[in-house]
């Protein structure tokens, strides 16, 4: 007989990606992909509905160029000492514990009180049902060592009970009344229980509350070097996040004003401390001048002396002004700063001029020198005193009119719609993820699944494929119907009898024709059917092939030689005893074990009782005698055996048969396993004639990939 070899005309590169086959794989797994996509889409919709909506609020603050504050009253030099606060600095001030700590204290953010629902879906279900449960806590005090511990409040109308984590009662109280028990104190200002009467309470430390606020608060500058700061915060309660942002803005504004007025306050304190001292010096200098004039009968100064006096007074006034400025600048800069160095250089110049004029004064008469000195001291002190009085008044005005360099442009306001979760995006992403996982599962399954799917794969190892038996839906339904029946008829169990037109039976008829030619050179008319592993359909093929051959007019004997787990008697609808094991142990004769199954020309020998030593029984001469008797009395003998890779029984049976066939299941047995099975038989001197691919399913991956395989088509009248 000539076996048709299905070969490819072109050699395909191993690295080439077959898009058609990939498309076919996806079509084969379309239901898995659809189900995966559907489940993920449902999960995405459920999450979008159940997830707690997160709202967003924002506020805008303007930070203007920082003025010199109190130093503005000092004139031109005050602007030199002023510094501009960068936006980065102001952002850090906004997020500092100094500012946020005030908000924590003002809004009592150290206390967390929320309704308690069942895990995962409880909160979402309550929200969808319109739950209005809420609680407001005005005061909650716990011992220091229990800060951060969770407590449970059980509401009963206006009354409530507070329990700790171990369900122990801590205190009892009523809404609107302060409940105290030792170091515990609780004031519930408002309580409304709707879907739940259980609430979670926790007292956090001030540091924890401030840290949490720092993490949830976002501050950024709008544009570059604009000084416009955008404050944003997200949370579950629109009212709460708006209150927090407004309080933060107000606290930041107040501290900025306080900081600006503090500069004027420091300057005012400095000047006020020196004012009494200068007043005393002025009084002393006036008294000394008057006394000297009286003693010397009112000496008048000459023109030269008056000119020197005017210059000296101006120099002294400038030196005193520099002294005041140095006291201010020393609080801001070191002596290495350029502004500080400039001030010291100016003082050095004025002192040099003062020493030069003092030398000129030494050339005047004694009386004029003394009058000049006294007059100079008096006028200098008088100018200094008047200057200080003016500065004090100016600083008082500056302090009273300080507004800071911060302005709240937009008060906090929450967006009307939730910013999280983005429901449409979540549903789309979940659906896409489900589809991608379904595709990935299909591709991974195909990558790791190495089962035989086409005859080409088997023929590549030198083993001819005699038949490809399609998967029978009729057989599957028939097995479901008869699974729980105790008594069945062969018309309900054997496919060749119940549905002779089935595609699987047609494939077995094709196999019957092939065997007619294949057995021409065989030593006898006995055919052994084996396989590489269990559950590949050996018994199905053997029983139905026997019925097909018997329908052709030949006398057929089917022997179940699987004395370990054989169950062909279910398909033949007969008892398993007496059978082959009974013949081999010598209990009964072979003719006594032959059963008529209800199909013309078809007889059957069951496996019999399960023996402890099946292999040894098959090696007994009685088995050879049975094979000789069967060959002589029947036109065809079919022997069903266990899998060769599991036990050695087929190797023993194979020595007595003329033709050996292997059965492999579509998509289950890898090519390597079939090759090892073939080698195992050859090692025992048994030639495997051919291979039967059972339970073939027509897959799109084979069609689109170009592997059409051995297909059968129905050809019957409607």
C-alpha positions as CSV (number, residue, x, y, z in Angstrom):
1,X,0.0,0.0,0.0
2,X,1.2,3.5,-0.7
3,X,0.8,6.1,2.1
4,X,0.2,9.6,1.0
5,X,2.8,11.9,2.5
6,X,1.6,15.4,3.2
7,X,4.7,17.5,2.6
8,X,5.3,21.1,2.3
9,X,6.7,22.5,-0.9
10,X,8.6,25.2,0.7
11,X,10.9,25.1,3.7
12,X,9.8,27.7,6.3
13,X,12.3,29.5,8.3
14,X,12.0,28.7,12.0
15,X,12.2,32.4,12.9
16,X,9.4,33.4,10.5
17,X,6.2,34.6,12.2
18,X,3.1,33.0,10.7
19,X,0.5,35.7,11.1
20,X,-2.2,33.4,9.7
21,X,-1.5,30.8,12.3
22,X,-1.5,33.4,15.1
23,X,-4.9,34.6,13.8
24,X,-6.1,31.1,13.8
25,X,-4.9,30.6,17.4
26,X,-6.9,33.6,18.5
27,X,-10.0,32.3,16.7
28,X,-9.6,28.9,18.4
29,X,-9.5,30.7,21.8
30,X,-12.2,33.3,20.9
31,X,-14.5,32.2,23.7
32,X,-11.8,32.4,26.3
33,X,-10.8,35.8,25.1
34,X,-14.5,37.0,25.1
35,X,-15.1,35.6,28.5
36,X,-11.9,37.1,29.9
37,X,-12.8,40.5,28.3
38,X,-16.3,40.3,29.6
39,X,-15.3,39.4,33.2
40,X,-12.7,42.2,33.3
41,X,-15.2,44.7,31.9
42,X,-17.7,43.7,34.6
43,X,-15.0,44.0,37.2
44,X,-14.1,47.5,35.8
45,X,-17.7,48.6,35.9
46,X,-18.2,47.3,39.4
47,X,-15.0,49.1,40.6
48,X,-16.1,52.3,38.9
49,X,-19.5,52.1,40.7
50,X,-18.2,51.0,44.1
51,X,-15.1,53.2,44.3
52,X,-15.4,56.2,46.6
53,X,-15.4,59.4,44.5
54,X,-12.5,61.7,45.2
55,X,-13.0,65.5,44.9
56,X,-10.5,68.2,44.3
57,X,-10.4,71.8,45.6
58,X,-8.0,74.6,44.9
59,X,-7.1,78.1,46.0
60,X,-4.8,80.8,44.5
61,X,-2.4,83.0,46.5
62,X,-0.2,85.8,45.1
63,X,3.2,86.5,46.6
64,X,4.4,90.0,45.7
65,X,7.9,91.2,45.7
66,X,8.8,91.5,49.4
67,X,9.2,95.1,50.6
68,X,11.7,96.2,53.2
69,X,9.1,96.4,55.9
70,X,10.3,98.4,58.8
71,X,13.5,99.2,57.1
72,X,11.6,101.2,54.5
73,X,11.5,104.0,57.0
74,X,15.3,104.2,57.0
75,X,15.3,105.5,53.5
76,X,17.5,104.5,50.6
77,X,19.7,102.1,52.6
78,X,16.6,100.1,53.7
79,X,15.9,99.0,50.1
80,X,19.5,97.7,49.8
81,X,19.0,95.4,52.9
82,X,15.6,94.1,51.7
83,X,15.4,90.6,50.1
84,X,13.0,89.1,47.7
85,X,11.3,85.9,48.8
86,X,11.4,83.3,46.1
87,X,8.4,81.2,45.3
88,X,10.2,78.1,46.4
89,X,10.8,79.6,49.8
90,X,7.1,80.5,50.1
91,X,6.0,77.0,49.0
92,X,8.1,75.5,51.8
93,X,6.7,78.0,54.3
94,X,3.2,77.0,53.2
95,X,3.9,73.3,53.8
96,X,5.7,73.9,57.1
97,X,4.5,72.6,60.4
98,X,4.2,76.2,61.6
99,X,1.4,76.9,59.1
100,X,-0.2,73.4,58.8
101,X,0.0,72.9,62.6
102,X,-2.4,75.8,63.0
103,X,-4.8,74.2,60.6
104,X,-4.6,70.9,62.4
105,X,-5.5,72.6,65.7
106,X,-8.2,74.9,64.3
107,X,-10.1,72.0,62.5
108,X,-9.3,69.3,65.0
109,X,-7.7,67.1,62.3
110,X,-6.0,64.9,64.9
111,X,-9.4,63.1,65.3
112,X,-10.5,60.7,62.6
113,X,-14.2,59.6,62.7
114,X,-15.8,57.7,59.9
115,X,-18.7,55.3,59.4
116,X,-17.7,51.6,59.4
117,X,-18.9,49.3,56.7
118,X,-18.1,45.7,55.7
119,X,-14.8,45.3,53.8
120,X,-14.2,46.0,50.1
121,X,-17.8,46.6,48.8
122,X,-19.6,47.9,51.9
123,X,-18.7,51.5,51.5
124,X,-19.6,51.5,47.8
125,X,-23.0,49.8,48.4
126,X,-23.9,52.2,51.2
127,X,-23.1,55.1,48.9
128,X,-25.2,53.7,46.0
129,X,-28.1,53.2,48.5
130,X,-27.9,56.9,49.5
131,X,-26.5,56.3,53.0
132,X,-26.5,59.4,55.1
133,X,-24.5,58.1,58.1
134,X,-22.2,60.7,59.6
135,X,-20.5,61.6,62.8
136,X,-18.9,64.9,64.0
137,X,-16.5,64.7,67.0
138,X,-15.7,68.0,68.8
139,X,-13.2,66.5,71.3
140,X,-11.5,63.1,71.7
141,X,-8.8,62.6,74.3
142,X,-7.0,59.3,74.9
143,X,-4.0,58.3,77.0
144,X,-0.6,59.1,75.4
145,X,0.2,55.4,75.0
146,X,-3.1,54.8,73.1
147,X,-2.6,57.5,70.5
148,X,-3.0,56.0,67.1
149,X,-5.1,53.1,68.3
150,X,-8.4,52.4,66.6
151,X,-11.7,52.6,68.6
152,X,-15.2,51.6,67.6
153,X,-18.3,53.6,68.5
154,X,-21.6,51.9,68.6
155,X,-24.6,54.2,68.2
156,X,-28.0,53.6,69.7
157,X,-30.2,56.6,68.9
158,X,-28.7,59.5,70.8
159,X,-26.6,57.2,73.1
160,X,-23.4,55.6,72.1
161,X,-20.8,53.2,73.5
162,X,-17.0,53.5,72.8
163,X,-15.1,50.2,72.6
164,X,-11.4,49.6,72.0
165,X,-9.8,47.1,69.6
166,X,-10.5,44.2,72.0
167,X,-14.3,45.0,72.3
168,X,-13.9,46.3,75.8
169,X,-16.2,49.3,76.7
170,X,-14.2,52.4,77.3
171,X,-17.0,54.9,78.0
172,X,-20.7,55.6,77.4
173,X,-22.3,58.9,76.5
174,X,-24.8,60.9,74.7
175,X,-24.7,63.2,71.7
176,X,-23.9,66.8,72.7
177,X,-22.6,65.9,76.1
178,X,-19.0,65.4,77.1
179,X,-18.3,61.9,78.3
180,X,-15.3,61.4,80.5
181,X,-13.8,58.2,82.0
182,X,-10.4,58.7,83.4
183,X,-8.0,59.8,80.7
184,X,-10.7,59.3,78.1
185,X,-12.9,62.1,77.0
186,X,-15.3,62.2,74.0
187,X,-17.7,64.9,72.8
188,X,-19.9,63.9,69.9
189,X,-21.5,67.0,68.5
190,X,-23.5,65.3,65.7
191,X,-24.4,61.7,65.0
192,X,-26.7,60.2,62.3
193,X,-26.8,56.4,61.7
194,X,-28.5,55.2,58.6
195,X,-27.0,52.1,56.9
196,X,-24.7,51.5,59.8
197,X,-24.6,52.3,63.5
198,X,-20.9,51.5,63.8
199,X,-18.2,54.1,63.5
200,X,-14.4,54.1,63.6
201,X,-12.6,56.6,65.8
202,X,-8.9,57.3,66.1
203,X,-6.8,59.9,67.8
204,X,-3.6,60.7,66.0
205,X,-0.6,62.7,67.2
206,X,-0.3,66.3,66.0
207,X,2.9,65.3,64.1
208,X,1.0,62.5,62.3
209,X,-1.8,64.8,61.4
210,X,0.6,67.5,60.1
211,X,2.6,64.9,58.1
212,X,-0.6,63.5,56.5
213,X,-1.7,67.1,55.6
214,X,1.7,67.7,54.0
215,X,1.4,64.6,51.9
216,X,-2.2,65.5,50.7
217,X,-1.5,69.2,50.1
218,X,0.0,70.1,46.7
219,X,1.5,73.6,46.1
220,X,2.9,74.8,42.8
221,X,3.7,78.0,41.0
222,X,1.6,79.0,38.0
223,X,4.0,80.0,35.3
224,X,7.6,80.9,35.9
225,X,8.5,83.6,38.4
226,X,4.9,84.8,38.5
227,X,4.6,84.6,42.3
228,X,1.1,83.0,41.8
229,X,0.8,79.9,44.0
230,X,-1.8,77.2,43.3
231,X,-2.9,75.2,46.4
232,X,-4.7,71.9,45.6
233,X,-6.1,69.1,47.8
234,X,-8.0,65.9,47.1
235,X,-10.4,64.2,49.5
236,X,-13.7,62.4,49.9
237,X,-15.5,65.4,51.4
238,X,-15.8,68.5,49.2
239,X,-16.7,70.7,52.2
240,X,-13.8,69.3,54.3
241,X,-11.1,69.9,51.8
242,X,-12.4,73.4,51.1
243,X,-12.3,74.3,54.8
244,X,-8.8,72.9,55.1
245,X,-7.5,74.9,52.1
246,X,-9.1,78.1,53.3
247,X,-7.7,77.7,56.8
248,X,-4.2,77.1,55.4
249,X,-4.4,80.2,53.2
250,X,-5.6,82.3,56.1
251,X,-2.8,81.0,58.4
252,X,-0.2,81.6,55.8
253,X,-1.5,85.2,55.2
254,X,-1.5,86.0,58.9
255,X,2.0,84.7,59.5
256,X,3.2,86.8,56.6
257,X,1.7,89.9,58.0
258,X,3.1,89.1,61.4
259,X,6.5,88.6,59.9
260,X,6.4,91.9,58.0
261,X,5.3,93.9,61.1
262,X,8.0,92.2,63.1
263,X,10.7,93.9,61.2
264,X,9.2,97.3,61.9
265,X,8.7,96.3,65.6
266,X,12.4,95.4,66.0
267,X,13.4,98.8,64.5
268,X,11.0,100.6,66.7
269,X,12.3,98.8,69.8
270,X,15.9,99.7,68.9
271,X,15.1,103.3,68.4
272,X,13.0,103.6,71.5
273,X,15.8,102.1,73.6
274,X,18.2,104.8,72.4
275,X,15.8,107.8,72.6
276,X,16.1,108.4,76.4
277,X,19.9,108.2,76.2
278,X,20.1,110.8,73.4
279,X,17.7,113.1,75.4
280,X,19.9,112.9,78.4
281,X,23.0,113.7,76.3
282,X,21.1,116.7,74.7
283,X,20.2,118.1,78.0
284,X,23.7,117.7,79.3
285,X,25.3,119.4,76.3
286,X,22.8,122.4,76.5
287,X,23.5,122.9,80.2
288,X,27.3,122.8,79.6
289,X,27.1,125.4,76.8
290,X,25.0,127.7,78.9
291,X,27.3,127.5,81.9
292,X,30.4,128.2,79.8
293,X,28.7,131.2,78.2
294,X,27.7,132.6,81.5
295,X,31.2,132.2,82.9
296,X,32.8,133.8,79.8
297,X,30.2,136.5,79.3
298,X,28.5,135.0,76.1
299,X,31.4,134.5,73.7
300,X,30.3,134.6,70.1
301,X,31.9,132.5,67.4
302,X,33.6,133.9,64.3
303,X,32.7,133.1,60.8
304,X,35.5,130.5,60.4
305,X,34.4,128.8,63.6
306,X,30.8,128.7,62.6
307,X,31.7,127.1,59.2
308,X,33.7,124.4,61.0
309,X,30.9,123.9,63.4
310,X,28.3,123.3,60.7
311,X,30.5,120.8,59.0
312,X,31.3,118.9,62.2
313,X,27.6,118.8,63.1
314,X,26.8,117.3,59.7
315,X,29.6,114.7,60.1
316,X,28.4,113.7,63.6
317,X,24.8,113.4,62.3
318,X,25.9,111.1,59.4
319,X,28.1,109.0,61.8
320,X,25.1,108.5,64.2
321,X,22.8,107.5,61.3
322,X,25.4,105.0,60.2
323,X,25.5,103.6,63.7
324,X,21.7,103.0,63.7
325,X,21.9,101.4,60.3
326,X,24.8,99.1,61.4
327,X,22.7,97.8,64.3
328,X,20.0,96.9,61.8
329,X,22.2,95.3,59.2
330,X,24.2,93.3,61.7
331,X,21.0,91.3,62.3
332,X,20.8,90.3,58.7
333,X,24.4,90.0,57.3
334,X,27.9,89.3,58.4
335,X,30.7,91.8,58.0
336,X,31.8,90.0,54.9
337,X,28.6,91.0,53.1
338,X,29.1,93.7,50.4
339,X,26.4,95.9,51.9
340,X,28.1,95.7,55.3
341,X,31.5,96.5,53.8
342,X,30.1,99.5,52.0
343,X,28.7,100.8,55.3
344,X,32.1,100.4,57.0
345,X,33.9,102.1,54.2
346,X,31.6,105.1,54.4
347,X,32.1,105.3,58.2
348,X,35.9,105.2,57.7
349,X,35.7,108.1,55.2
350,X,33.5,110.2,57.6
351,X,35.9,109.6,60.5
352,X,38.9,110.8,58.4
353,X,37.0,114.0,57.6
354,X,36.2,114.4,61.3
355,X,39.8,114.1,62.3
356,X,40.9,116.7,59.7
357,X,38.4,119.3,60.9
358,X,39.4,118.6,64.5
359,X,43.0,119.6,63.6
360,X,41.6,122.9,62.2
361,X,39.8,123.5,65.4
362,X,43.1,123.2,67.3
363,X,44.4,126.4,65.5
364,X,41.5,128.5,67.0
365,X,41.8,130.4,70.3
366,X,41.1,128.5,73.5
367,X,37.9,130.2,74.2
368,X,36.5,129.8,70.7
369,X,37.6,126.1,70.7
370,X,35.7,125.4,73.8
371,X,32.6,127.3,72.7
372,X,32.8,125.5,69.3
373,X,33.1,122.1,71.1
374,X,30.1,122.7,73.3
375,X,28.0,124.2,70.6
376,X,28.8,121.2,68.3
377,X,27.9,118.7,71.0
378,X,24.6,120.5,71.7
379,X,23.6,120.8,68.0
380,X,24.6,117.2,67.1
381,X,22.6,115.8,70.0
382,X,19.7,118.0,69.1
383,X,19.7,116.8,65.5
384,X,20.0,113.1,66.6
385,X,17.1,113.5,69.0
386,X,14.9,115.1,66.4
387,X,15.8,112.5,63.9
388,X,15.0,109.6,66.3
389,X,11.6,111.2,67.1
390,X,10.8,111.4,63.4
391,X,11.9,107.7,62.9
392,X,9.8,106.5,65.8
393,X,6.7,108.2,64.4
394,X,7.4,106.8,60.9
395,X,7.8,103.2,62.3
396,X,4.6,103.5,64.2
397,X,2.8,104.3,61.0
398,X,4.6,101.5,59.1
399,X,3.7,99.0,61.8
400,X,0.0,100.0,61.8
401,X,-0.2,99.9,58.1
402,X,1.6,96.6,57.4
403,X,-0.3,94.3,55.1
404,X,2.4,91.8,54.1
405,X,3.4,90.8,50.6
406,X,0.8,88.0,50.3
407,X,-2.7,88.3,48.8
408,X,-5.4,85.6,48.6
409,X,-6.7,85.9,45.1
410,X,-9.2,82.9,45.1
411,X,-10.7,81.3,48.1
412,X,-10.8,77.5,48.1
413,X,-13.6,75.9,46.1
414,X,-14.2,72.3,45.3
415,X,-14.9,71.0,41.8
416,X,-18.5,70.0,41.3
417,X,-17.6,66.5,39.9
418,X,-15.2,63.9,41.2
419,X,-11.7,63.8,39.7
420,X,-11.2,60.2,40.8
421,X,-11.9,57.5,39.8
422,X,-12.2,58.2,36.1
423,X,-15.0,55.8,35.4
424,X,-14.9,55.6,31.6
425,X,-11.2,55.3,31.6
426,X,-11.2,52.5,34.2
427,X,-13.9,50.5,32.3
428,X,-12.0,50.9,29.0
429,X,-8.6,49.9,30.6
430,X,-10.2,47.0,32.4
431,X,-11.8,45.7,29.2
432,X,-8.5,46.1,27.3
433,X,-6.6,44.3,30.0
434,X,-9.1,41.4,30.0
435,X,-8.7,41.2,26.2
436,X,-5.0,41.3,26.4
437,X,-4.9,38.6,29.1
438,X,-7.1,36.4,27.1
439,X,-4.9,36.8,24.0
440,X,-1.8,36.2,26.2
441,X,-3.3,33.1,27.7
442,X,-4.1,31.8,24.2
443,X,-0.6,32.5,22.9
444,X,1.1,31.0,26.0
445,X,-1.1,28.0,25.8
446,X,-0.1,27.5,22.2
447,X,3.6,28.1,23.0
448,X,3.7,25.5,25.7
449,X,1.3,23.0,24.2
450,X,3.2,20.5,22.0
451,X,0.5,18.0,21.3
452,X,0.1,16.5,17.9
453,X,-2.4,18.4,15.8
454,X,-1.5,17.4,12.2
455,X,-0.5,14.2,10.5
456,X,2.6,16.0,9.1
457,X,4.1,16.0,12.6
458,X,3.8,12.3,13.0
459,X,4.9,11.5,9.5
460,X,8.0,13.6,10.0
461,X,9.3,10.9,12.4
462,X,8.8,8.1,9.8
463,X,5.4,6.8,11.1
464,X,2.6,6.7,8.5
465,X,-0.8,8.1,9.6
466,X,-3.5,5.6,8.5
467,X,-6.5,7.7,9.7
468,X,-7.5,10.9,11.4
469,X,-10.6,10.2,13.4
470,X,-12.7,13.4,14.0
471,X,-14.1,14.2,17.5
472,X,-17.6,12.9,17.7
473,X,-20.2,15.2,19.4
474,X,-22.7,12.3,19.2
475,X,-20.3,10.1,21.2
476,X,-19.9,12.8,23.9
477,X,-23.7,13.3,24.3
478,X,-24.2,9.5,24.3
479,X,-21.6,9.1,27.2
480,X,-23.4,11.8,29.2
481,X,-26.7,10.1,28.8
482,X,-25.5,6.6,29.7
483,X,-23.1,7.7,32.5
484,X,-25.7,7.1,35.3
485,X,-27.5,4.2,33.7
486,X,-26.9,0.7,35.2
487,X,-28.2,-1.3,32.3
488,X,-27.5,-0.1,28.7
489,X,-27.8,-1.5,25.2
490,X,-25.0,-1.5,22.6
491,X,-27.1,0.8,20.5
492,X,-26.6,3.4,23.3
493,X,-22.9,2.9,23.8
494,X,-21.2,2.0,20.5
495,X,-21.0,4.8,18.0
496,X,-20.8,2.6,15.0
497,X,-24.2,1.1,15.9
498,X,-26.0,4.2,17.3
499,X,-24.9,6.6,14.5
500,X,-23.3,4.8,11.5
501,X,-23.2,8.0,9.5
502,X,-21.1,9.8,12.0
503,X,-17.8,11.3,10.6
504,X,-15.8,9.3,13.1
505,X,-17.3,6.1,11.8
506,X,-16.6,7.2,8.2
507,X,-13.0,7.7,9.2
508,X,-12.8,4.2,10.7
509,X,-14.3,2.8,7.4
510,X,-11.4,4.5,5.6
511,X,-9.0,2.9,8.1
512,X,-10.7,-0.5,7.4
513,X,-9.8,-0.1,3.7
514,X,-6.2,0.9,4.5
515,X,-5.8,-2.1,6.8
516,X,-6.9,-4.5,4.0
517,X,-3.8,-3.6,2.0
518,X,-1.5,-3.2,5.0
519,X,-2.1,-6.7,6.3
520,X,-1.3,-8.5,3.0
521,X,2.2,-9.1,4.1
522,X,1.4,-9.6,7.8
523,X,2.2,-13.0,9.4
524,X,-1.4,-13.3,10.7
525,X,-4.7,-11.6,10.9
526,X,-4.3,-10.2,14.4
527,X,-4.1,-6.5,14.9
528,X,-2.8,-4.9,18.2
529,X,-3.9,-1.4,19.0
530,X,-1.8,0.4,21.6
531,X,-0.8,4.0,22.5
532,X,1.7,6.1,24.3
533,X,-0.5,7.1,27.3
534,X,-3.9,6.4,28.9
535,X,-7.1,8.2,27.8
536,X,-6.2,8.5,24.1
537,X,-9.2,6.5,22.8
538,X,-7.7,3.1,22.2
539,X,-10.8,1.2,23.3
540,X,-13.1,3.6,21.3
541,X,-11.1,3.0,18.1
542,X,-10.8,-0.8,18.7
543,X,-14.5,-1.4,19.5
544,X,-15.9,0.8,16.7
545,X,-13.3,-0.5,14.2
546,X,-14.4,-4.1,15.1
547,X,-18.0,-3.1,14.4
548,X,-17.2,-1.5,11.1
549,X,-15.2,-4.5,9.9
550,X,-18.0,-6.8,11.1
551,X,-20.5,-4.8,9.1
552,X,-18.3,-5.5,6.0
553,X,-19.1,-9.2,6.3
554,X,-15.9,-10.4,8.1
555,X,-16.0,-12.4,11.3
556,X,-14.3,-10.3,14.0
557,X,-13.1,-11.0,17.5
558,X,-12.3,-8.1,19.8
559,X,-10.1,-8.9,22.9
560,X,-9.6,-6.5,25.8
561,X,-6.1,-7.3,26.8
562,X,-5.9,-4.4,29.3
563,X,-6.3,-6.5,32.4
564,X,-5.3,-3.6,34.6
565,X,-7.8,-0.8,33.8
566,X,-9.7,-2.0,30.7
567,X,-13.3,-0.8,30.5
568,X,-14.3,-1.8,27.0
569,X,-17.2,-3.8,28.4
570,X,-19.1,-0.5,28.9
571,X,-19.0,0.1,25.1
572,X,-20.0,-3.6,24.4
573,X,-22.7,-3.5,27.1
574,X,-21.6,-6.9,28.5
575,X,-20.1,-8.1,31.8
576,X,-16.3,-8.1,32.2
577,X,-16.2,-11.7,33.5
578,X,-15.4,-14.3,32.6
579,X,-12.7,-13.0,30.4
580,X,-9.0,-13.0,29.3
581,X,-7.5,-13.4,32.8
582,X,-9.8,-16.4,33.5
583,X,-8.6,-18.0,30.2
584,X,-4.9,-17.4,31.0
585,X,-5.2,-18.9,34.5
586,X,-6.9,-22.0,33.1
587,X,-10.3,-21.5,34.7
588,X,-12.3,-21.6,31.4
589,X,-11.8,-22.3,27.8
590,X,-11.6,-19.5,25.3
591,X,-14.8,-20.5,23.5
592,X,-16.7,-20.1,26.8
593,X,-15.6,-16.5,27.2
594,X,-16.6,-15.3,23.8
595,X,-19.6,-13.0,24.1
596,X,-22.1,-12.0,21.4
597,X,-22.6,-8.3,21.7
598,X,-25.6,-7.9,19.4
599,X,-23.7,-7.0,16.2
600,X,-23.6,-9.5,13.4
601,X,-20.1,-11.1,13.0
602,X,-18.8,-9.3,16.1
603,X,-17.7,-11.2,19.2
604,X,-15.9,-10.0,22.3
605,X,-13.6,-11.4,25.0
606,X,-13.6,-9.1,28.1
607,X,-10.6,-8.6,30.4
608,X,-12.0,-10.8,33.2
609,X,-11.1,-10.3,36.8
610,X,-8.1,-8.0,37.6
611,X,-5.1,-10.3,38.3
612,X,-2.1,-9.3,40.4
613,X,0.3,-10.2,37.7
614,X,-1.0,-9.3,34.2
615,X,2.4,-9.3,32.5
616,X,3.3,-12.8,33.7
617,X,-0.1,-14.1,32.6
618,X,0.5,-12.8,29.1
619,X,3.8,-14.6,28.9
620,X,2.1,-17.9,29.7
621,X,1.8,-20.4,26.7
622,X,-2.0,-20.2,27.1
623,X,-1.9,-16.7,25.6
624,X,-0.1,-17.9,22.5
625,X,-2.6,-20.7,22.2
626,X,-5.4,-18.2,22.5
627,X,-4.0,-16.1,19.7
628,X,-3.6,-19.1,17.5
629,X,-7.2,-20.2,18.2
630,X,-8.5,-16.7,17.5
631,X,-6.6,-16.4,14.3
632,X,-7.8,-19.7,13.0
633,X,-11.5,-19.1,13.9
634,X,-11.9,-15.4,12.9
635,X,-11.2,-13.4,9.8
636,X,-9.9,-10.5,11.9
637,X,-8.7,-10.3,15.6
638,X,-8.4,-6.9,17.3
639,X,-6.5,-6.8,20.6
640,X,-6.7,-3.7,22.8
641,X,-3.7,-3.2,25.1
642,X,-2.5,-0.8,27.8
643,X,-0.1,2.1,26.9
644,X,3.4,1.0,26.2
645,X,5.1,3.8,28.1
646,X,3.2,2.8,31.2
647,X,3.5,-1.0,31.3
648,X,5.3,-3.7,29.3
649,X,2.1,-5.7,28.4
650,X,1.9,-4.4,24.7
651,X,5.5,-5.6,24.1
652,X,4.5,-9.1,25.2
653,X,1.3,-9.1,23.1
654,X,3.1,-7.6,20.1
655,X,5.2,-10.7,19.7
656,X,2.0,-12.7,18.7
657,X,0.4,-10.2,16.3
658,X,1.0,-9.5,12.7
659,X,0.1,-5.8,12.7
660,X,0.6,-3.1,15.3
661,X,-1.1,0.3,15.3
662,X,-0.7,3.3,17.6
663,X,-3.5,5.6,18.7
664,X,-2.7,9.2,19.8
665,X,-5.1,11.9,20.9
666,X,-5.3,15.2,19.1
667,X,-3.5,18.0,21.0
668,X,-2.6,15.6,23.9
669,X,0.4,13.5,22.9
670,X,3.6,15.4,21.9
671,X,5.5,14.2,18.9
672,X,8.4,13.2,21.1
673,X,6.2,11.0,23.1
674,X,4.9,9.2,19.9
675,X,8.5,8.8,18.8
676,X,9.6,7.3,22.1
677,X,6.6,4.9,21.9
678,X,7.7,3.8,18.4
679,X,11.2,3.3,19.6
680,X,10.0,1.2,22.6
681,X,8.2,-1.2,20.3
682,X,11.2,-1.4,17.9
683,X,13.5,-2.2,20.9
684,X,11.3,-5.3,21.5
685,X,11.4,-6.3,17.8
686,X,7.9,-5.1,17.0
687,X,7.3,-3.0,13.9
688,X,4.7,-0.3,14.2
689,X,2.7,-0.2,10.9
690,X,1.0,3.1,11.4
691,X,-0.6,5.8,13.5
692,X,-4.2,6.8,14.2
693,X,-4.8,10.4,15.2
694,X,-8.0,10.3,17.3
695,X,-10.4,13.0,18.5
696,X,-9.3,15.5,15.8
697,X,-10.8,19.0,16.2
698,X,-10.8,21.3,13.2
699,X,-8.9,24.3,14.4
700,X,-8.7,27.7,12.8
701,X,-4.9,27.9,13.6
702,X,-4.3,24.9,11.3
703,X,-6.5,26.3,8.6
704,X,-5.1,29.8,8.5
705,X,-1.6,28.5,9.2
706,X,-1.7,26.4,6.0
707,X,-1.9,23.0,7.8
708,X,-5.2,21.6,6.4
709,X,-4.4,18.0,7.7
710,X,-6.8,15.1,7.0
711,X,-10.3,16.4,7.1
712,X,-13.5,14.4,6.5
713,X,-16.7,15.9,5.2
714,X,-20.3,14.8,5.6
715,X,-21.8,13.5,2.4
716,X,-25.4,12.3,3.0
717,X,-28.8,13.3,1.8
718,X,-30.8,15.6,3.9
